[in-house]
């Protein structure tokens, strides 16, 4: 007959065994119960760290004309003609929440010519200048040097394994274009900053300051609202390719970068964290610069955009976190934003001041167990 102590030991053994099995067999469970994740929740940075100074905000009764001081910036949308309904939704909210006051120009890009209907519908939504651009063929389509048999086999394998967009060649073209070519487009050559907007997104809050001027005055190069891990099946060799770049180009890696956002072991492995690039406010000259140009060329030569399914989100995120000092990165905590299925909703005074209509319940992704924002917070804790 077993003693009570033996029952206790038996139960503990069963619990530990189940925990081990779930940790090994279910990545989500392993991440949620890891020591690093549990500690992350204890190290939140107060929103005041990310606050935009009061001098940038203009009150409702202000007589200050927001056009008196402007950054050299544009709002960029990559879209197809078939995206018109979703583009209208995003653009109307952008106008109502921000750009009706600031009137920054829009730049629309497409690999096919925009229709007259698309152009007419868009220009009716704003008083700001709008330009429509055609993406050069060599910037969009799969390059000739890619081994199509190898790339096709990789797509088929991902389809069998139910990898999101695993079988899509157009999606890969888009990821490569956004990673290394959009900022080279002739229509963007005259700008220094951009705000990337996608179809079918939601902006929850009024923005009573100019984020471009904030970026400009504080030397920021990259701004985001949501951070999360990438699908491991899409990037099996990405980090080894990045480490090879670091080894060959140590001179372009600043000592005070954000490596700790990307890696939990000082760069040996990639924790898959990235900034969700469907929202970006960033410095075009950073992408155009020598360091990122070398970085993108190194990745592109490896063929991972087509032999795997490297996304522009991890590529941009690794590039920004690796090649810029960490204080040049900014979390726009006061910009309420949703891109299905995740959303960021400002907290405390920012929610009130922005007249936000998002809910601060479980839909807010900031400190969800799957969010990488706590890792970004710890850079400044």
C-alpha positions as CSV (number, residue, x, y, z in Angstrom):
1,X,0.0,0.0,0.0
2,X,1.4,3.4,-1.0
3,X,2.0,6.1,1.6
4,X,0.7,9.6,1.0
5,X,4.2,10.9,0.2
6,X,4.5,8.3,-2.6
7,X,1.2,9.5,-4.0
8,X,2.5,13.1,-4.0
9,X,5.7,12.0,-5.8
10,X,3.7,10.0,-8.3
11,X,1.5,13.0,-9.1
12,X,4.5,15.3,-9.5
13,X,6.2,12.8,-11.8
14,X,3.0,12.6,-14.0
15,X,2.8,16.5,-14.1
16,X,6.4,16.9,-15.0
17,X,6.2,14.2,-17.7
18,X,3.1,15.8,-19.2
19,X,4.8,19.2,-19.2
20,X,7.8,17.7,-20.9
21,X,5.7,16.0,-23.6
22,X,3.6,19.1,-24.3
23,X,6.8,21.3,-24.4
24,X,8.4,19.0,-27.0
25,X,5.3,18.3,-29.1
26,X,3.5,21.7,-29.0
27,X,5.6,24.7,-29.7
28,X,2.9,27.2,-28.6
29,X,2.8,25.5,-25.1
30,X,6.6,25.5,-24.9
31,X,6.7,29.2,-25.7
32,X,3.9,30.1,-23.3
33,X,5.5,28.2,-20.3
34,X,9.1,29.1,-21.0
35,X,11.1,30.9,-18.3
36,X,11.9,33.7,-20.7
37,X,8.2,34.2,-21.4
38,X,7.2,34.1,-17.8
39,X,9.9,36.7,-17.0
40,X,8.9,38.9,-19.9
41,X,5.5,39.6,-18.3
42,X,7.3,41.1,-15.3
43,X,9.4,43.6,-17.3
44,X,6.9,45.8,-19.1
45,X,8.1,49.3,-19.9
46,X,5.8,52.1,-19.0
47,X,4.1,53.8,-22.0
48,X,5.8,57.0,-21.0
49,X,9.1,55.6,-22.4
50,X,7.5,55.6,-25.9
51,X,5.5,58.8,-25.5
52,X,5.8,61.5,-28.1
53,X,6.6,64.9,-26.4
54,X,3.7,67.3,-25.9
55,X,5.2,69.9,-28.2
56,X,4.3,67.6,-31.2
57,X,0.6,67.4,-30.3
58,X,-1.9,70.1,-31.3
59,X,-5.1,70.6,-29.2
60,X,-8.5,70.7,-30.8
61,X,-8.8,74.4,-30.4
62,X,-5.3,75.2,-31.8
63,X,-4.9,77.8,-34.5
64,X,-1.6,76.2,-35.5
65,X,-1.6,75.1,-39.1
66,X,-0.3,71.6,-39.3
67,X,1.1,72.3,-42.8
68,X,3.5,74.9,-41.4
69,X,6.2,72.3,-40.8
70,X,6.3,69.1,-42.7
71,X,8.6,66.1,-43.3
72,X,9.5,64.9,-46.7
73,X,7.2,61.9,-46.6
74,X,4.6,59.8,-48.3
75,X,1.9,57.2,-47.5
76,X,2.7,54.0,-49.5
77,X,0.2,51.4,-50.6
78,X,1.0,48.3,-52.6
79,X,-2.2,47.2,-54.1
80,X,-3.9,45.5,-57.0
81,X,-7.0,46.7,-58.9
82,X,-9.0,43.9,-57.2
83,X,-8.0,45.3,-53.8
84,X,-10.1,48.5,-54.4
85,X,-12.7,47.8,-51.7
86,X,-10.1,47.1,-49.1
87,X,-8.0,50.1,-50.1
88,X,-11.0,52.4,-49.8
89,X,-11.6,51.1,-46.2
90,X,-8.0,51.7,-45.2
91,X,-7.6,55.0,-46.9
92,X,-10.9,56.4,-45.6
93,X,-9.8,55.7,-42.1
94,X,-6.3,57.1,-42.7
95,X,-7.9,60.3,-43.9
96,X,-10.4,60.6,-41.1
97,X,-7.9,59.7,-38.3
98,X,-4.8,61.6,-39.6
99,X,-4.3,62.7,-43.2
100,X,-7.3,65.0,-43.6
101,X,-5.4,67.4,-41.4
102,X,-1.8,66.7,-42.6
103,X,-2.4,66.0,-46.3
104,X,0.7,63.9,-46.9
105,X,0.9,62.6,-50.5
106,X,-0.1,59.0,-51.4
107,X,2.0,56.7,-53.6
108,X,0.2,53.6,-55.0
109,X,2.3,50.8,-56.6
110,X,1.1,47.8,-58.6
111,X,2.8,45.3,-60.9
112,X,0.0,46.0,-63.4
113,X,-1.3,49.3,-64.6
114,X,-4.1,50.8,-62.3
115,X,-7.5,51.1,-64.0
116,X,-9.2,54.4,-64.5
117,X,-11.9,53.2,-62.0
118,X,-9.3,52.6,-59.3
119,X,-7.6,56.0,-59.9
120,X,-10.9,57.9,-59.9
121,X,-12.2,56.2,-56.7
122,X,-8.9,56.9,-54.8
123,X,-8.5,60.5,-55.8
124,X,-12.1,61.3,-54.7
125,X,-11.2,60.2,-51.1
126,X,-8.5,62.8,-50.5
127,X,-7.4,66.4,-51.1
128,X,-3.8,65.2,-50.8
129,X,-1.7,64.6,-53.9
130,X,-1.8,61.0,-55.3
131,X,0.6,59.2,-57.6
132,X,0.1,55.8,-59.3
133,X,3.2,53.8,-60.2
134,X,4.0,50.7,-62.2
135,X,6.5,48.3,-60.6
136,X,9.4,47.5,-63.0
137,X,9.3,43.9,-64.1
138,X,12.8,43.2,-62.9
139,X,11.8,44.3,-59.4
140,X,8.8,42.1,-59.1
141,X,9.1,38.7,-60.9
142,X,11.3,35.8,-59.9
143,X,14.8,36.4,-61.2
144,X,16.2,34.1,-64.0
145,X,19.0,32.8,-61.9
146,X,16.6,31.1,-59.5
147,X,16.5,27.3,-60.0
148,X,12.8,26.9,-60.8
149,X,12.8,23.1,-60.3
150,X,14.2,23.6,-56.8
151,X,11.8,26.5,-56.1
152,X,8.8,24.6,-57.4
153,X,9.7,21.5,-55.3
154,X,9.9,23.8,-52.2
155,X,6.4,25.3,-52.9
156,X,4.9,21.8,-53.4
157,X,6.4,20.6,-50.1
158,X,5.0,23.6,-48.2
159,X,1.6,23.0,-49.7
160,X,1.7,19.4,-48.4
161,X,2.6,20.8,-45.0
162,X,-0.1,23.4,-45.0
163,X,2.3,26.3,-44.7
164,X,0.5,29.6,-45.1
165,X,1.1,31.0,-48.6
166,X,3.5,28.1,-49.1
167,X,2.4,27.4,-52.7
168,X,2.2,31.1,-53.8
169,X,4.8,32.5,-56.2
170,X,3.1,35.9,-56.3
171,X,3.4,36.1,-52.5
172,X,7.1,35.4,-52.7
173,X,7.4,38.1,-55.4
174,X,5.7,40.6,-53.1
175,X,7.9,39.7,-50.1
176,X,11.1,40.1,-52.2
177,X,9.9,43.4,-53.6
178,X,9.0,44.8,-50.2
179,X,12.3,43.6,-48.7
180,X,14.6,45.1,-51.3
181,X,13.0,47.0,-54.1
182,X,10.0,49.2,-53.1
183,X,12.3,52.0,-51.9
184,X,14.1,52.1,-55.2
185,X,10.9,52.9,-57.2
186,X,11.2,56.2,-59.0
187,X,8.1,57.7,-57.4
188,X,9.7,57.2,-54.0
189,X,13.1,58.6,-54.9
190,X,12.1,62.2,-53.8
191,X,11.0,61.1,-50.3
192,X,12.8,60.4,-47.1
193,X,10.1,58.8,-45.0
194,X,7.1,56.6,-45.7
195,X,4.1,55.1,-43.9
196,X,3.1,51.7,-45.2
197,X,-0.6,51.0,-45.3
198,X,-2.3,47.9,-46.6
199,X,-5.8,47.1,-47.8
200,X,-8.4,46.1,-45.2
201,X,-6.7,47.5,-42.1
202,X,-8.3,49.4,-39.2
203,X,-7.0,52.6,-37.5
204,X,-8.8,53.0,-34.2
205,X,-7.6,56.4,-32.9
206,X,-7.2,60.0,-33.9
207,X,-3.6,61.0,-34.3
208,X,-3.1,64.6,-33.4
209,X,0.7,64.8,-34.2
210,X,2.9,64.2,-37.2
211,X,4.8,60.9,-36.7
212,X,7.1,61.8,-39.6
213,X,8.3,64.9,-37.8
214,X,8.8,62.9,-34.7
215,X,10.9,60.3,-36.6
216,X,12.8,63.1,-38.3
217,X,13.6,65.2,-35.2
218,X,14.6,62.1,-33.1
219,X,16.6,60.3,-35.7
220,X,14.4,57.3,-35.7
221,X,14.7,54.9,-38.6
222,X,11.9,52.3,-38.0
223,X,8.5,52.4,-36.2
224,X,6.0,49.6,-35.6
225,X,2.8,48.7,-33.7
226,X,2.8,44.9,-33.4
227,X,5.6,42.3,-32.9
228,X,5.3,38.6,-33.1
229,X,7.2,35.4,-34.1
230,X,7.5,34.3,-37.7
231,X,6.4,30.8,-38.8
232,X,9.5,28.6,-38.4
233,X,8.6,26.5,-41.5
234,X,9.1,29.6,-43.8
235,X,12.6,30.5,-42.7
236,X,14.7,27.3,-42.0
237,X,18.0,28.8,-43.2
238,X,17.4,32.5,-42.8
239,X,19.3,33.0,-39.5
240,X,22.3,31.0,-40.7
241,X,22.4,33.3,-43.8
242,X,22.2,36.3,-41.4
243,X,25.0,34.9,-39.3
244,X,27.1,34.5,-42.4
245,X,26.5,38.1,-43.3
246,X,27.5,39.2,-39.8
247,X,30.7,37.2,-40.0
248,X,31.6,38.8,-43.4
249,X,30.5,42.4,-42.5
250,X,31.3,43.1,-38.8
251,X,32.0,46.7,-39.6
252,X,28.4,47.5,-40.3
253,X,27.0,46.1,-37.1
254,X,26.6,48.7,-34.3
255,X,27.5,47.5,-30.8
256,X,24.2,49.0,-29.3
257,X,21.9,47.3,-31.7
258,X,18.7,45.3,-30.9
259,X,20.1,41.8,-31.2
260,X,18.5,40.9,-27.9
261,X,15.1,41.4,-29.6
262,X,16.0,38.9,-32.2
263,X,17.9,36.3,-30.2
264,X,17.7,34.9,-26.7
265,X,21.3,33.6,-26.8
266,X,23.3,36.5,-28.1
267,X,22.8,35.7,-31.7
268,X,23.4,31.9,-31.8
269,X,19.8,31.2,-32.7
270,X,16.9,33.3,-33.9
271,X,13.8,33.5,-31.7
272,X,11.7,34.4,-34.8
273,X,10.6,37.8,-33.4
274,X,9.8,40.4,-36.0
275,X,7.9,43.7,-36.4
276,X,4.7,43.1,-38.3
277,X,5.6,45.0,-41.5
278,X,2.1,45.6,-42.8
279,X,2.5,48.7,-40.6
280,X,5.7,50.6,-41.0
281,X,6.8,54.2,-40.5
282,X,10.4,54.3,-41.6
283,X,13.3,56.1,-43.1
284,X,13.8,55.3,-46.8
285,X,17.4,56.3,-46.6
286,X,18.1,53.6,-44.1
287,X,17.0,51.0,-46.6
288,X,18.9,52.8,-49.4
289,X,22.1,52.9,-47.3
290,X,25.2,50.8,-47.8
291,X,24.7,48.5,-44.8
292,X,21.1,47.4,-45.6
293,X,22.0,47.2,-49.3
294,X,24.7,44.7,-48.5
295,X,22.4,42.9,-46.2
296,X,19.6,42.5,-48.7
297,X,22.0,41.5,-51.5
298,X,23.5,38.8,-49.3
299,X,20.1,37.4,-48.5
300,X,18.8,37.7,-52.0
301,X,21.8,35.8,-53.4
302,X,21.0,32.9,-51.1
303,X,17.6,32.4,-52.9
304,X,15.6,32.0,-49.7
305,X,12.7,34.2,-51.0
306,X,12.0,31.4,-53.5
307,X,13.6,28.2,-52.1
308,X,11.9,28.8,-48.8
309,X,9.3,31.6,-48.1
310,X,11.2,34.4,-46.5
311,X,8.9,37.3,-45.7
312,X,9.6,41.0,-45.8
313,X,8.6,41.2,-42.1
314,X,11.6,39.2,-40.7
315,X,13.9,40.6,-43.3
316,X,13.1,44.2,-42.5
317,X,13.0,43.5,-38.8
318,X,16.4,41.8,-38.7
319,X,17.8,44.5,-40.9
320,X,16.6,47.3,-38.7
321,X,17.3,45.6,-35.4
322,X,20.8,44.4,-36.5
323,X,22.0,47.4,-38.4
324,X,20.6,50.4,-36.4
325,X,21.2,51.4,-32.8
326,X,18.3,50.2,-30.7
327,X,17.2,53.7,-29.8
328,X,16.5,54.4,-33.4
329,X,13.6,52.0,-33.3
330,X,10.2,53.2,-32.1
331,X,7.0,51.5,-30.8
332,X,4.0,53.7,-31.8
333,X,2.0,52.8,-28.7
334,X,-0.5,55.6,-29.4
335,X,-1.5,54.4,-32.9
336,X,-4.5,52.0,-32.6
337,X,-4.2,49.5,-35.4
338,X,-5.6,46.2,-36.6
339,X,-4.5,43.9,-39.4
340,X,-6.3,40.6,-39.1
341,X,-6.1,38.7,-36.9
342,X,-4.0,40.9,-34.5
343,X,-4.5,44.4,-33.1
344,X,-2.8,47.0,-30.9
345,X,-4.9,49.2,-28.8
346,X,-3.4,52.1,-26.9
347,X,-3.7,52.0,-23.1
348,X,-4.3,54.6,-20.4
349,X,-4.3,58.3,-21.4
350,X,-3.4,57.5,-25.0
351,X,-6.7,55.6,-25.4
352,X,-8.6,58.6,-24.1
353,X,-6.7,61.3,-25.9
354,X,-6.9,59.5,-29.2
355,X,-10.6,59.0,-28.9
356,X,-9.9,55.3,-29.6
357,X,-12.8,52.9,-30.2
358,X,-10.8,49.6,-29.8
359,X,-11.3,47.5,-26.7
360,X,-8.6,46.9,-24.1
361,X,-9.7,43.3,-23.6
362,X,-8.3,40.0,-24.8
363,X,-8.1,41.3,-28.4
364,X,-5.2,43.6,-27.5
365,X,-2.1,41.7,-28.6
366,X,0.6,43.7,-26.8
367,X,1.2,41.3,-23.9
368,X,-0.5,38.2,-25.3
369,X,1.7,35.2,-24.7
370,X,2.6,35.1,-28.4
371,X,3.6,38.7,-28.6
372,X,7.2,39.8,-28.9
373,X,6.6,43.2,-27.5
374,X,8.0,42.2,-24.1
375,X,11.3,41.4,-25.7
376,X,11.4,44.9,-27.2
377,X,10.5,46.4,-23.8
378,X,13.4,44.6,-22.2
379,X,15.8,46.4,-24.5
380,X,15.0,49.6,-22.5
381,X,14.1,48.2,-19.1
